[in-house]
Amino acid sequence: MFRFALLLFFCLMVLVAADFTWSSCASPDAKAKVQTVTLNPDPIVRGQDVAVELYGELEEIVTGGTAKISISYMGFEVYSRQENNCDVLDCPIHSGPLNASFTVEGSAIPSYAPAGQYTGRSVIQDQNGEELVCLDLSFSLPSKSFASFGLGSFLPMMLGNA
């Protein structure tokens, strides 16, 4: 019984684990250098907003421009959105250390999104249309867990803790 419970535990961990990675796709002339990207929640949860924070260095004052994000699944774009930088962040954004926070709405990864690997790209340009940031993103959504199917209350019984 203990071995079965341990096997079940590891299977559940695989079902709920998800990975998020990012890399810069910015040109060497980009006006910002991103050092860290964090998400909350991490891992991403279907249908929930995702708070994103960028940390790095900004070489110029930003008074406008655009931010675009696109997300693809199996090579097909499933979400795309473009915003004015100053609608998302407080402008002007001064040169120097960069700490930018914004939210990607829950509809970007709806509750019915299939399990699998997703990729994305975020491109931020300044008021002159010049590249500030380009990020390639990758994350996976796991298969739904037992709890999401209403079976979560049976897990303690299966583990002998009921």
Secondary structure, 3 states (H helix, E strand, C coil): CHHHHHHHHHHHHHHHCCCEEEEECCCCCCCEEEEEEEEECCCCCCCCCEEEEEEEEECCCECCCEEEEEEEECCEEEEEEEEEHHHHCCCCECCEEEEEEEEECHHHCCCCCCCEEEEEEEEEECCCCCEEEEEEEEEEECCCCCHHHCCCCHHHHHCCCC
